[in-house]
Structure formats: structure tokens, C-alpha cells
Amino acid sequence: MYETTYHRAASVDEAAALFAKGKEAKYLAGGHTLLPVMKQRLASPSDVIDLGRIKELIGVEASGDALTIRAATTHYDVAQSAAAQKAIAAVAALASHIGDPAVRHRGTIGGSLANNDPAADYPAAVLALGATIKTNKRSIAADDFFKGLFSTALEDGEIITAVSFPIPAKAAYAKFPHPASRFALTGVFVAKTKSGDVRVAATGASQDGVVRVGAIENALKSNWSASALDNVKIDANGLLSDIHGSAAYRANLIKVMAQRAVAAAG
């Protein structure tokens, strides 16, 4: 690693102030992306600002029609949260299958969204549920947040503070995991809102990162059932193709994972 100065911020305001003072500062959440790239000397921040112990960034609560997860809450704590399990069980279940126990005890929802890995799980839930990402500066709708591979609408120095999920009528997530990393080779989150609208998002499949799947949304709007997708064809254009699976293979996985998710949602 290159030499860096480590800071443990006690508040969001302090973290933002430390970032502004740093020549080339980086925020640290769970550290599963930043620390490996620092070890490989692909990043050399002048200052590393740890957000993990800021109390105002930790916690899960449900109130009214929304489930709010604060940004430094770990995947494990989301999975174990009674509030999350009751309000949106699909989100708690998704968190319980991220990585392995070591990853779940350190990784955070805010870090996952800020990094926007194209095979991460949380982006699919955020986009499908039409969540709102709250920062220390503003609120950003899910449809406006994700900008492509490892790219988001966050400005330099902006800190995610919480994610607010509207509570749906039905929702579920199904993924085909990579056997080693547990990232989604393809994962699909389906959601039916209380007003009857349908939103479906796929992760791990597209060259643009997480995306909504219009063909599946349209089929489910008229018939919320796994069988409604039997004749749906997913276009392979623009999908990822690598040693793990071709674009055509991922196109089929989108359909199959969507059917499994709809069946799980009931």
C-alpha cells in the first residue's frame, strides 16, 4: 500500500470536512472494494475517512409506507432486522445471501450502492422498488442514481446517508450466484406496488450495470404469475458475455430468475 492518513469520523459533517481538506481523499465503508485496490496499488488516497462508526449512519426502521436503511448498516444487520423482515422480507433475504459471513458482517448498503458493481445485489432491489437514495446534500430517485458500470449520480465528496424503500404489495429476489464470489451472475428483483404497478430490475447481466427489464414488467402487469413469462424473449444485445456465460445465456437467466422471483413473491 501507499502511505495514507486514516481518519475515523464521528459524524457525517466531520467526514465531509475531512474529505474537503484531503488532497485526494476516499471514504471507507466496509472496505471490500477500496482496501483491495489499495493493496494492488491501483488507488493511493491521501486520506481514508472511515464512515463505519458514525452512529447516525447505522440502523433500520420501518414507518408508514417506507423501510429506511441507513447507509453504514451491514448486510448482516439488514438480514437480521425484524423491521426489514416484516416490511420488505425480500430485502432482508437478499442481504442474507450477499457474499459470505465475513462480507456480510463488514459490507454496508451504502458502500455497495456508492461502488455500483455491475454484479452487486442491492442495486437490483433499489431500482425495482423505486427507492430513494438520501445523501448529506439531497435525495436521488433510483431511476436517476445508477449511471452505468461503477458509476452513479453522486458528486465528489457526497455521502450516502440512507436508503428509503417504499413498501410494496409483493416483492422477491432470485439470483444465479457465481460459485466463488457469490456475486450475481444474473439476479432479478421483482416488485408489485400497492397501486398495481410492476417494476423489475436485473443485475449482473447488462453491460450498463443494473437495468430495468421492460419486457418482463409488461408481461407481469397483465398477469402476475411465473407462467406469464413463458413466452417472453429477452434480447441478448447489450448483455455481458464472458468466461462465466454468454450474452444469450444471461438473457435466459434473466427470464428464469424472474420466474423464480415471481413464484417466491406469491
C-alpha atoms as an extended CHARMM CRD file, in Angstrom:
* protein
*
       266  EXT
         1         1  MET       CA              0.0000000000        0.0000000000        0.0000000000  PROA      1               0.0000000000
         2         2  TYR       CA              0.9530000000        3.6130000000       -0.4290000000  PROA      2               0.0000000000
         3         3  GLU       CA              1.1940000000        5.8150000000        2.6370000000  PROA      3               0.0000000000
         4         4  THR       CA             -2.1560000000        7.2520000000        3.6530000000  PROA      4               0.0000000000
         5         5  THR       CA             -3.7030000000        9.0430000000        6.6320000000  PROA      5               0.0000000000
         6         6  TYR       CA             -6.5640000000        7.1970000000        8.3340000000  PROA      6               0.0000000000
         7         7  HSD       CA             -9.4230000000        9.1680000000        9.9320000000  PROA      7               0.0000000000
         8         8  ARG       CA            -12.3070000000        7.7760000000       11.9870000000  PROA      8               0.0000000000
         9         9  ALA       CA            -15.0980000000       10.3100000000       11.5790000000  PROA      9               0.0000000000
        10        10  ALA       CA            -17.6150000000       10.7460000000       14.3890000000  PROA      10              0.0000000000
        11        11  SER       CA            -20.2730000000       12.4620000000       12.2660000000  PROA      11              0.0000000000
        12        12  VAL       CA            -21.2790000000       12.9910000000        8.6560000000  PROA      12              0.0000000000
        13        13  ASP       CA            -20.3210000000       16.6680000000        8.8590000000  PROA      13              0.0000000000
        14        14  GLU       CA            -16.8750000000       15.7790000000       10.1800000000  PROA      14              0.0000000000
        15        15  ALA       CA            -16.3920000000       13.2180000000        7.4260000000  PROA      15              0.0000000000
        16        16  ALA       CA            -17.3330000000       15.7630000000        4.7490000000  PROA      16              0.0000000000
        17        17  ALA       CA            -14.9730000000       18.3450000000        6.2600000000  PROA      17              0.0000000000
        18        18  LEU       CA            -12.0960000000       15.8450000000        6.3310000000  PROA      18              0.0000000000
        19        19  PHE       CA            -12.7870000000       14.9420000000        2.7130000000  PROA      19              0.0000000000
        20        20  ALA       CA            -12.6820000000       18.5910000000        1.6800000000  PROA      20              0.0000000000
        21        21  LYS       CA             -9.3060000000       19.0450000000        3.3750000000  PROA      21              0.0000000000
        22        22  GLY       CA             -7.7210000000       15.9480000000        1.8190000000  PROA      22              0.0000000000
        23        23  LYS       CA             -5.7130000000       16.2270000000       -1.3810000000  PROA      23              0.0000000000
        24        24  GLU       CA             -7.1690000000       13.0060000000       -2.7370000000  PROA      24              0.0000000000
        25        25  ALA       CA             -9.4230000000       11.5850000000       -0.0390000000  PROA      25              0.0000000000
        26        26  LYS       CA            -11.6130000000        8.4820000000       -0.1460000000  PROA      26              0.0000000000
        27        27  TYR       CA            -14.4550000000        7.3370000000        2.0740000000  PROA      27              0.0000000000
        28        28  LEU       CA            -14.2510000000        3.8880000000        3.6600000000  PROA      28              0.0000000000
        29        29  ALA       CA            -17.4430000000        1.9360000000        4.3540000000  PROA      29              0.0000000000
        30        30  GLY       CA            -16.9940000000       -1.8430000000        4.5730000000  PROA      30              0.0000000000
        31        31  GLY       CA            -13.7080000000       -1.7000000000        2.6910000000  PROA      31              0.0000000000
        32        32  HSD       CA            -14.3230000000       -4.6150000000        0.3320000000  PROA      32              0.0000000000
        33        33  THR       CA            -13.5160000000       -2.5350000000       -2.7350000000  PROA      33              0.0000000000
        34        34  LEU       CA            -11.2280000000        0.2460000000       -1.5340000000  PROA      34              0.0000000000
        35        35  LEU       CA             -8.7740000000       -1.8400000000        0.5060000000  PROA      35              0.0000000000
        36        36  PRO       CA             -8.1040000000       -4.4610000000       -2.2000000000  PROA      36              0.0000000000
        37        37  VAL       CA             -7.4160000000       -1.8160000000       -4.8490000000  PROA      37              0.0000000000
        38        38  MET       CA             -5.1190000000       -0.0040000000       -2.4220000000  PROA      38              0.0000000000
        39        39  LYS       CA             -3.2440000000       -3.2550000000       -1.7820000000  PROA      39              0.0000000000
        40        40  GLN       CA             -2.8550000000       -3.7230000000       -5.5260000000  PROA      40              0.0000000000
        41        41  ARG       CA             -1.6270000000       -0.1160000000       -5.7890000000  PROA      41              0.0000000000
        42        42  LEU       CA             -4.4620000000        0.8060000000       -8.1030000000  PROA      42              0.0000000000
        43        43  ALA       CA             -5.5440000000        3.5710000000       -5.7110000000  PROA      43              0.0000000000
        44        44  SER       CA             -3.4430000000        5.7870000000       -3.4790000000  PROA      44              0.0000000000
        45        45  PRO       CA             -5.7160000000        8.1250000000       -1.4960000000  PROA      45              0.0000000000
        46        46  SER       CA             -4.0260000000       10.7820000000        0.6100000000  PROA      46              0.0000000000
        47        47  ASP       CA             -6.6860000000       10.2890000000        3.2980000000  PROA      47              0.0000000000
        48        48  VAL       CA             -9.0100000000        7.3960000000        4.1330000000  PROA      48              0.0000000000
        49        49  ILE       CA            -12.1010000000        8.5220000000        6.0320000000  PROA      49              0.0000000000
        50        50  ASP       CA            -13.8770000000        5.7130000000        7.8820000000  PROA      50              0.0000000000
        51        51  LEU       CA            -17.6760000000        6.0920000000        7.9640000000  PROA      51              0.0000000000
        52        52  GLY       CA            -18.3510000000        2.7640000000        9.6500000000  PROA      52              0.0000000000
        53        53  ARG       CA            -18.7530000000        4.0090000000       13.2160000000  PROA      53              0.0000000000
        54        54  ILE       CA            -20.8910000000        7.0760000000       12.6170000000  PROA      54              0.0000000000
        55        55  LYS       CA            -23.9620000000        6.3180000000       14.7260000000  PROA      55              0.0000000000
        56        56  GLU       CA            -26.3280000000        8.4060000000       12.6120000000  PROA      56              0.0000000000
        57        57  LEU       CA            -25.4930000000        6.1570000000        9.6260000000  PROA      57              0.0000000000
        58        58  ILE       CA            -26.4320000000        2.8750000000       11.3280000000  PROA      58              0.0000000000
        59        59  GLY       CA            -29.8840000000        1.3770000000       11.7800000000  PROA      59              0.0000000000
        60        60  VAL       CA            -33.0550000000        0.0290000000       10.1510000000  PROA      60              0.0000000000
        61        61  GLU       CA            -36.5420000000        1.3170000000       10.7540000000  PROA      61              0.0000000000
        62        62  ALA       CA            -39.9780000000        0.9980000000        9.1850000000  PROA      62              0.0000000000
        63        63  SER       CA            -42.5510000000        3.7370000000        9.4470000000  PROA      63              0.0000000000
        64        64  GLY       CA            -45.6700000000        4.4000000000        7.4330000000  PROA      64              0.0000000000
        65        65  ASP       CA            -45.1580000000        3.1350000000        3.9000000000  PROA      65              0.0000000000
        66        66  ALA       CA            -41.3580000000        3.0600000000        3.8730000000  PROA      66              0.0000000000
        67        67  LEU       CA            -38.4500000000        0.9760000000        5.0800000000  PROA      67              0.0000000000
        68        68  THR       CA            -35.3860000000        3.0980000000        5.7820000000  PROA      68              0.0000000000
        69        69  ILE       CA            -31.9240000000        1.5500000000        5.9650000000  PROA      69              0.0000000000
        70        70  ARG       CA            -29.1060000000        3.8340000000        6.9880000000  PROA      70              0.0000000000
        71        71  ALA       CA            -26.0080000000        3.7020000000        4.8510000000  PROA      71              0.0000000000
        72        72  ALA       CA            -23.4520000000        2.1340000000        7.2260000000  PROA      72              0.0000000000
        73        73  THR       CA            -25.7690000000       -0.7060000000        8.2280000000  PROA      73              0.0000000000
        74        74  THR       CA            -24.1110000000       -4.0300000000        7.4320000000  PROA      74              0.0000000000
        75        75  HSD       CA            -25.6430000000       -6.6990000000        5.2390000000  PROA      75              0.0000000000
        76        76  TYR       CA            -25.8190000000       -8.9720000000        8.2880000000  PROA      76              0.0000000000
        77        77  ASP       CA            -27.7860000000       -6.4140000000       10.2920000000  PROA      77              0.0000000000
        78        78  VAL       CA            -30.2180000000       -5.8660000000        7.4180000000  PROA      78              0.0000000000
        79        79  ALA       CA            -30.7290000000       -9.6230000000        7.1100000000  PROA      79              0.0000000000
        80        80  GLN       CA            -31.3540000000       -9.9500000000       10.8480000000  PROA      80              0.0000000000
        81        81  SER       CA            -33.5470000000       -6.8630000000       11.1830000000  PROA      81              0.0000000000
        82        82  ALA       CA            -37.0770000000       -7.6560000000       12.3380000000  PROA      82              0.0000000000
        83        83  ALA       CA            -38.2400000000       -4.3600000000       10.8140000000  PROA      83              0.0000000000
        84        84  ALA       CA            -36.8210000000       -5.2950000000        7.3960000000  PROA      84              0.0000000000
        85        85  GLN       CA            -38.1750000000       -8.8370000000        7.5690000000  PROA      85              0.0000000000
        86        86  LYS       CA            -41.6590000000       -7.5480000000        8.3230000000  PROA      86              0.0000000000
        87        87  ALA       CA            -41.7500000000       -4.5650000000        5.9590000000  PROA      87              0.0000000000
        88        88  ILE       CA            -39.9250000000       -5.9880000000        2.9060000000  PROA      88              0.0000000000
        89        89  ALA       CA            -38.8450000000       -9.5650000000        3.5270000000  PROA      89              0.0000000000
        90        90  ALA       CA            -37.2640000000       -9.6840000000        0.0610000000  PROA      90              0.0000000000
        91        91  VAL       CA            -34.6840000000       -7.0650000000        1.0310000000  PROA      91              0.0000000000
        92        92  ALA       CA            -33.7300000000       -8.9450000000        4.2010000000  PROA      92              0.0000000000
        93        93  ALA       CA            -33.4660000000      -12.1820000000        2.2220000000  PROA      93              0.0000000000
        94        94  LEU       CA            -31.3140000000      -10.5130000000       -0.4230000000  PROA      94              0.0000000000
        95        95  ALA       CA            -28.9190000000       -9.2460000000        2.2620000000  PROA      95              0.0000000000
        96        96  SER       CA            -28.6530000000      -12.7160000000        3.7950000000  PROA      96              0.0000000000
        97        97  HSD       CA            -27.1810000000      -14.1270000000        0.5800000000  PROA      97              0.0000000000
        98        98  ILE       CA            -24.5770000000      -11.4520000000       -0.1630000000  PROA      98              0.0000000000
        99        99  GLY       CA            -21.0620000000      -12.9050000000       -0.2430000000  PROA      99              0.0000000000
       100       100  ASP       CA            -20.0460000000      -14.9740000000        2.7730000000  PROA      100             0.0000000000
       101       101  PRO       CA            -20.3240000000      -14.3170000000        6.5410000000  PROA      101             0.0000000000
       102       102  ALA       CA            -17.1430000000      -12.2010000000        6.5830000000  PROA      102             0.0000000000
       103       103  VAL       CA            -18.5020000000       -9.9960000000        3.8100000000  PROA      103             0.0000000000
       104       104  ARG       CA            -21.9500000000       -9.7130000000        5.4050000000  PROA      104             0.0000000000
       105       105  HSD       CA            -20.5210000000       -8.6310000000        8.7650000000  PROA      105             0.0000000000
       106       106  ARG       CA            -18.4270000000       -5.8240000000        7.2410000000  PROA      106             0.0000000000
       107       107  GLY       CA            -20.0600000000       -4.7840000000        3.9730000000  PROA      107             0.0000000000
       108       108  THR       CA            -22.6450000000       -1.9870000000        4.0150000000  PROA      108             0.0000000000
       109       109  ILE       CA            -25.5810000000       -1.0000000000        1.8530000000  PROA      109             0.0000000000
       110       110  GLY       CA            -24.1830000000        2.5000000000        1.3260000000  PROA      110             0.0000000000
       111       111  GLY       CA            -20.8130000000        1.1840000000        0.2210000000  PROA      111             0.0000000000
       112       112  SER       CA            -22.4460000000       -1.2380000000       -2.1940000000  PROA      112             0.0000000000
       113       113  LEU       CA            -24.5590000000        1.4600000000       -3.8150000000  PROA      113             0.0000000000
       114       114  ALA       CA            -21.7570000000        4.0150000000       -3.9980000000  PROA      114             0.0000000000
       115       115  ASN       CA            -19.4960000000        1.4700000000       -5.7040000000  PROA      115             0.0000000000
       116       116  ASN       CA            -22.2890000000        0.2220000000       -8.0210000000  PROA      116             0.0000000000
       117       117  ASP       CA            -20.5890000000       -3.0060000000       -9.0200000000  PROA      117             0.0000000000
       118       118  PRO       CA            -22.4440000000       -4.3770000000      -12.0720000000  PROA      118             0.0000000000
       119       119  ALA       CA            -22.9900000000       -7.7140000000      -10.2920000000  PROA      119             0.0000000000
       120       120  ALA       CA            -23.9600000000       -6.3770000000       -6.8500000000  PROA      120             0.0000000000
       121       121  ASP       CA            -27.3130000000       -7.3700000000       -5.3450000000  PROA      121             0.0000000000
       122       122  TYR       CA            -28.5900000000       -4.2040000000       -3.6590000000  PROA      122             0.0000000000
       123       123  PRO       CA            -28.8390000000       -2.1130000000       -6.8510000000  PROA      123             0.0000000000
       124       124  ALA       CA            -31.4840000000       -4.5140000000       -8.1830000000  PROA      124             0.0000000000
       125       125  ALA       CA            -33.6210000000       -4.0380000000       -5.0640000000  PROA      125             0.0000000000
       126       126  VAL       CA            -33.1660000000       -0.2650000000       -5.0560000000  PROA      126             0.0000000000
       127       127  LEU       CA            -34.1180000000        0.0870000000       -8.7270000000  PROA      127             0.0000000000
       128       128  ALA       CA            -37.0040000000       -2.4080000000       -8.7000000000  PROA      128             0.0000000000
       129       129  LEU       CA            -38.5560000000       -0.9180000000       -5.5660000000  PROA      129             0.0000000000
       130       130  GLY       CA            -38.1290000000        2.6630000000       -6.7870000000  PROA      130             0.0000000000
       131       131  ALA       CA            -36.1810000000        3.5690000000       -3.6700000000  PROA      131             0.0000000000
       132       132  THR       CA            -34.7670000000        6.9800000000       -2.8230000000  PROA      132             0.0000000000
       133       133  ILE       CA            -31.0720000000        7.3690000000       -2.0230000000  PROA      133             0.0000000000
       134       134  LYS       CA            -30.5470000000       10.0690000000        0.5720000000  PROA      134             0.0000000000
       135       135  THR       CA            -27.2130000000       11.8720000000        0.8900000000  PROA      135             0.0000000000
       136       136  ASN       CA            -25.7750000000       14.6530000000        3.0000000000  PROA      136             0.0000000000
       137       137  LYS       CA            -26.7920000000       17.0390000000        0.2070000000  PROA      137             0.0000000000
       138       138  ARG       CA            -30.0120000000       15.7920000000       -1.4170000000  PROA      138             0.0000000000
       139       139  SER       CA            -32.3590000000       12.9180000000       -2.2670000000  PROA      139             0.0000000000
       140       140  ILE       CA            -31.8820000000       10.9630000000       -5.5060000000  PROA      140             0.0000000000
       141       141  ALA       CA            -34.5060000000        8.7210000000       -7.1190000000  PROA      141             0.0000000000
       142       142  ALA       CA            -33.2820000000        5.2350000000       -8.0060000000  PROA      142             0.0000000000
       143       143  ASP       CA            -34.0480000000        5.8050000000      -11.6940000000  PROA      143             0.0000000000
       144       144  ASP       CA            -31.6320000000        8.7590000000      -11.6500000000  PROA      144             0.0000000000
       145       145  PHE       CA            -28.9310000000        7.2580000000       -9.4320000000  PROA      145             0.0000000000
       146       146  PHE       CA            -27.3170000000        4.4780000000      -11.4790000000  PROA      146             0.0000000000
       147       147  LYS       CA            -25.2750000000        5.7530000000      -14.4210000000  PROA      147             0.0000000000
       148       148  GLY       CA            -23.5270000000        2.6290000000      -15.7330000000  PROA      148             0.0000000000
       149       149  LEU       CA            -20.6950000000        0.3540000000      -14.6290000000  PROA      149             0.0000000000
       150       150  PHE       CA            -19.2490000000        1.5960000000      -11.3260000000  PROA      150             0.0000000000
       151       151  SER       CA            -20.8440000000        4.9860000000      -11.9720000000  PROA      151             0.0000000000
       152       152  THR       CA            -23.5370000000        6.8620000000      -10.0400000000  PROA      152             0.0000000000
       153       153  ALA       CA            -25.0510000000       10.3160000000       -9.7350000000  PROA      153             0.0000000000
       154       154  LEU       CA            -23.0140000000       11.0020000000       -6.5760000000  PROA      154             0.0000000000
       155       155  GLU       CA            -20.8860000000       14.1300000000       -6.7040000000  PROA      155             0.0000000000
       156       156  ASP       CA            -17.3140000000       14.2480000000       -5.4390000000  PROA      156             0.0000000000
       157       157  GLY       CA            -17.3790000000       14.1270000000       -1.6430000000  PROA      157             0.0000000000
       158       158  GLU       CA            -21.1110000000       13.3540000000       -1.4000000000  PROA      158             0.0000000000
       159       159  ILE       CA            -22.0370000000       10.8000000000        1.2870000000  PROA      159             0.0000000000
       160       160  ILE       CA            -24.9490000000        8.3750000000        1.1300000000  PROA      160             0.0000000000
       161       161  THR       CA            -26.7410000000        8.5900000000        4.4710000000  PROA      161             0.0000000000
       162       162  ALA       CA            -29.7560000000        6.3060000000        3.9850000000  PROA      162             0.0000000000
       163       163  VAL       CA            -31.9570000000        4.4560000000        1.5200000000  PROA      163             0.0000000000
       164       164  SER       CA            -35.7430000000        4.7110000000        1.7120000000  PROA      164             0.0000000000
       165       165  PHE       CA            -37.6960000000        1.8220000000        0.1640000000  PROA      165             0.0000000000
       166       166  PRO       CA            -41.4450000000        2.1590000000       -0.4970000000  PROA      166             0.0000000000
       167       167  ILE       CA            -43.1380000000       -0.9190000000        0.9610000000  PROA      167             0.0000000000
       168       168  PRO       CA            -44.5630000000       -2.9720000000       -1.9540000000  PROA      168             0.0000000000
       169       169  ALA       CA            -47.5480000000       -5.2890000000       -2.1400000000  PROA      169             0.0000000000
       170       170  LYS       CA            -45.2700000000       -8.1170000000       -3.3090000000  PROA      170             0.0000000000
       171       171  ALA       CA            -41.5530000000       -8.4790000000       -3.9240000000  PROA      171             0.0000000000
       172       172  ALA       CA            -38.8320000000      -11.0990000000       -4.2440000000  PROA      172             0.0000000000
       173       173  TYR       CA            -35.2870000000      -11.5490000000       -5.4880000000  PROA      173             0.0000000000
       174       174  ALA       CA            -33.6980000000      -14.5450000000       -7.1970000000  PROA      174             0.0000000000
       175       175  LYS       CA            -30.1200000000      -14.8310000000       -8.3580000000  PROA      175             0.0000000000
       176       176  PHE       CA            -27.7900000000      -17.3020000000      -10.0020000000  PROA      176             0.0000000000
       177       177  PRO       CA            -24.6250000000      -16.7300000000       -7.9410000000  PROA      177             0.0000000000
       178       178  HSD       CA            -21.0400000000      -17.0900000000       -9.0250000000  PROA      178             0.0000000000
       179       179  PRO       CA            -19.8650000000      -20.1170000000       -7.0060000000  PROA      179             0.0000000000
       180       180  ALA       CA            -16.7290000000      -18.3860000000       -5.6880000000  PROA      180             0.0000000000
       181       181  SER       CA            -17.5610000000      -14.7100000000       -5.1920000000  PROA      181             0.0000000000
       182       182  ARG       CA            -21.3280000000      -15.1250000000       -4.6250000000  PROA      182             0.0000000000
       183       183  PHE       CA            -21.8430000000      -12.0690000000       -6.8040000000  PROA      183             0.0000000000
       184       184  ALA       CA            -24.8200000000      -12.3780000000       -9.1190000000  PROA      184             0.0000000000
       185       185  LEU       CA            -24.0170000000      -13.9450000000      -12.4610000000  PROA      185             0.0000000000
       186       186  THR       CA            -27.5570000000      -12.7340000000      -13.0100000000  PROA      186             0.0000000000
       187       187  GLY       CA            -30.0440000000      -11.6150000000      -10.3820000000  PROA      187             0.0000000000
       188       188  VAL       CA            -33.5950000000      -10.3240000000      -10.8060000000  PROA      188             0.0000000000
       189       189  PHE       CA            -35.7000000000       -8.3920000000       -8.2950000000  PROA      189             0.0000000000
       190       190  VAL       CA            -39.4410000000       -8.1590000000       -8.9670000000  PROA      190             0.0000000000
       191       191  ALA       CA            -41.8220000000       -5.7870000000       -7.2080000000  PROA      191             0.0000000000
       192       192  LYS       CA            -45.5330000000       -5.0790000000       -7.4160000000  PROA      192             0.0000000000
       193       193  THR       CA            -46.5190000000       -1.7840000000       -5.8390000000  PROA      193             0.0000000000
       194       194  LYS       CA            -49.6330000000       -1.2590000000       -3.7800000000  PROA      194             0.0000000000
       195       195  SER       CA            -51.0830000000        0.7260000000       -6.6970000000  PROA      195             0.0000000000
       196       196  GLY       CA            -50.5720000000       -2.2440000000       -9.0320000000  PROA      196             0.0000000000
       197       197  ASP       CA            -47.5200000000       -1.0360000000      -10.9340000000  PROA      197             0.0000000000
       198       198  VAL       CA            -44.7430000000       -3.5480000000      -11.6510000000  PROA      198             0.0000000000
       199       199  ARG       CA            -41.0090000000       -2.8720000000      -11.6090000000  PROA      199             0.0000000000
       200       200  VAL       CA            -38.3290000000       -5.4350000000      -12.4470000000  PROA      200             0.0000000000
       201       201  ALA       CA            -34.5730000000       -4.9330000000      -12.3010000000  PROA      201             0.0000000000
       202       202  ALA       CA            -31.7090000000       -7.2080000000      -13.3290000000  PROA      202             0.0000000000
       203       203  THR       CA            -28.1380000000       -7.1410000000      -12.0620000000  PROA      203             0.0000000000
       204       204  GLY       CA            -25.0560000000       -8.9940000000      -13.2700000000  PROA      204             0.0000000000
       205       205  ALA       CA            -26.3390000000       -9.2440000000      -16.8380000000  PROA      205             0.0000000000
       206       206  SER       CA            -26.1170000000       -5.9170000000      -18.6540000000  PROA      206             0.0000000000
       207       207  GLN       CA            -23.1170000000       -4.0340000000      -19.9950000000  PROA      207             0.0000000000
       208       208  ASP       CA            -24.7500000000       -0.9490000000      -18.4360000000  PROA      208             0.0000000000
       209       209  GLY       CA            -24.9160000000       -2.4320000000      -14.9310000000  PROA      209             0.0000000000
       210       210  VAL       CA            -28.2560000000       -2.7210000000      -13.1870000000  PROA      210             0.0000000000
       211       211  VAL       CA            -31.2090000000       -2.1820000000      -15.5530000000  PROA      211             0.0000000000
       212       212  ARG       CA            -34.9640000000       -2.4140000000      -15.5900000000  PROA      212             0.0000000000
       213       213  VAL       CA            -36.4480000000       -5.1770000000      -17.7360000000  PROA      213             0.0000000000
       214       214  GLY       CA            -39.3900000000       -3.7310000000      -19.6430000000  PROA      214             0.0000000000
       215       215  ALA       CA            -40.4630000000       -6.9410000000      -21.3790000000  PROA      215             0.0000000000
       216       216  ILE       CA            -40.9500000000       -8.7050000000      -18.0600000000  PROA      216             0.0000000000
       217       217  GLU       CA            -42.6190000000       -5.6950000000      -16.4440000000  PROA      217             0.0000000000
       218       218  ASN       CA            -45.1800000000       -5.5170000000      -19.2670000000  PROA      218             0.0000000000
       219       219  ALA       CA            -45.9690000000       -9.2330000000      -19.0510000000  PROA      219             0.0000000000
       220       220  LEU       CA            -46.4310000000       -9.1580000000      -15.2810000000  PROA      220             0.0000000000
       221       221  LYS       CA            -48.6380000000       -6.0610000000      -15.3070000000  PROA      221             0.0000000000
       222       222  SER       CA            -51.3840000000       -8.0180000000      -17.0420000000  PROA      222             0.0000000000
       223       223  ASN       CA            -50.7360000000      -11.3340000000      -15.3030000000  PROA      223             0.0000000000
       224       224  TRP       CA            -48.6660000000      -11.5850000000      -12.1310000000  PROA      224             0.0000000000
       225       225  SER       CA            -47.5270000000      -15.1870000000      -12.4470000000  PROA      225             0.0000000000
       226       226  ALA       CA            -44.3980000000      -17.1070000000      -13.4170000000  PROA      226             0.0000000000
       227       227  SER       CA            -46.2540000000      -18.6580000000      -16.3440000000  PROA      227             0.0000000000
       228       228  ALA       CA            -46.9000000000      -15.1840000000      -17.7950000000  PROA      228             0.0000000000
       229       229  LEU       CA            -43.2130000000      -15.0930000000      -18.6970000000  PROA      229             0.0000000000
       230       230  ASP       CA            -43.1530000000      -18.4070000000      -20.5790000000  PROA      230             0.0000000000
       231       231  ASN       CA            -43.2590000000      -16.7170000000      -23.9820000000  PROA      231             0.0000000000
       232       232  VAL       CA            -41.2160000000      -13.6350000000      -23.1050000000  PROA      232             0.0000000000
       233       233  LYS       CA            -37.9700000000      -13.3170000000      -25.0370000000  PROA      233             0.0000000000
       234       234  ILE       CA            -35.1230000000      -11.2650000000      -23.5900000000  PROA      234             0.0000000000
       235       235  ASP       CA            -32.9060000000       -9.5200000000      -26.1260000000  PROA      235             0.0000000000
       236       236  ALA       CA            -29.2610000000      -10.5330000000      -25.6750000000  PROA      236             0.0000000000
       237       237  ASN       CA            -27.9680000000       -7.3290000000      -27.2760000000  PROA      237             0.0000000000
       238       238  GLY       CA            -26.1310000000       -5.2380000000      -24.7130000000  PROA      238             0.0000000000
       239       239  LEU       CA            -25.7460000000       -8.0930000000      -22.2370000000  PROA      239             0.0000000000
       240       240  LEU       CA            -22.4230000000       -9.2140000000      -20.8000000000  PROA      240             0.0000000000
       241       241  SER       CA            -20.5360000000      -12.1180000000      -22.3690000000  PROA      241             0.0000000000
       242       242  ASP       CA            -17.5190000000      -13.5830000000      -20.5960000000  PROA      242             0.0000000000
       243       243  ILE       CA            -15.9600000000      -16.8450000000      -19.4150000000  PROA      243             0.0000000000
       244       244  HSD       CA            -18.8440000000      -17.3290000000      -16.9910000000  PROA      244             0.0000000000
       245       245  GLY       CA            -21.6470000000      -17.0800000000      -19.5140000000  PROA      245             0.0000000000
       246       246  SER       CA            -22.5540000000      -15.7410000000      -22.9400000000  PROA      246             0.0000000000
       247       247  ALA       CA            -24.9920000000      -12.9060000000      -23.5640000000  PROA      247             0.0000000000
       248       248  ALA       CA            -27.5810000000      -15.4520000000      -24.7080000000  PROA      248             0.0000000000
       249       249  TYR       CA            -27.0700000000      -17.4520000000      -21.5200000000  PROA      249             0.0000000000
       250       250  ARG       CA            -27.6000000000      -14.3520000000      -19.3930000000  PROA      250             0.0000000000
       251       251  ALA       CA            -30.7040000000      -13.4390000000      -21.3900000000  PROA      251             0.0000000000
       252       252  ASN       CA            -32.1710000000      -16.8120000000      -20.4770000000  PROA      252             0.0000000000
       253       253  LEU       CA            -31.1030000000      -16.3780000000      -16.8500000000  PROA      253             0.0000000000
       254       254  ILE       CA            -32.9720000000      -13.0650000000      -16.6290000000  PROA      254             0.0000000000
       255       255  LYS       CA            -36.1880000000      -14.8480000000      -17.6010000000  PROA      255             0.0000000000
       256       256  VAL       CA            -35.6010000000      -17.8640000000      -15.3610000000  PROA      256             0.0000000000
       257       257  MET       CA            -34.6150000000      -15.7640000000      -12.3230000000  PROA      257             0.0000000000
       258       258  ALA       CA            -37.6410000000      -13.5260000000      -12.8780000000  PROA      258             0.0000000000
       259       259  GLN       CA            -39.9380000000      -16.5510000000      -12.9050000000  PROA      259             0.0000000000
       260       260  ARG       CA            -38.3900000000      -17.8510000000       -9.6990000000  PROA      260             0.0000000000
       261       261  ALA       CA            -38.7240000000      -14.4430000000       -8.0580000000  PROA      261             0.0000000000
       262       262  VAL       CA            -42.3920000000      -14.0920000000       -9.0380000000  PROA      262             0.0000000000
       263       263  ALA       CA            -43.1000000000      -17.5770000000       -7.6950000000  PROA      263             0.0000000000
       264       264  ALA       CA            -41.3530000000      -16.6790000000       -4.4330000000  PROA      264             0.0000000000
       265       265  ALA       CA            -43.2730000000      -13.4060000000       -4.1410000000  PROA      265             0.0000000000
       266       266  GLY       CA            -46.5900000000      -15.2610000000       -4.3750000000  PROA      266             0.0000000000
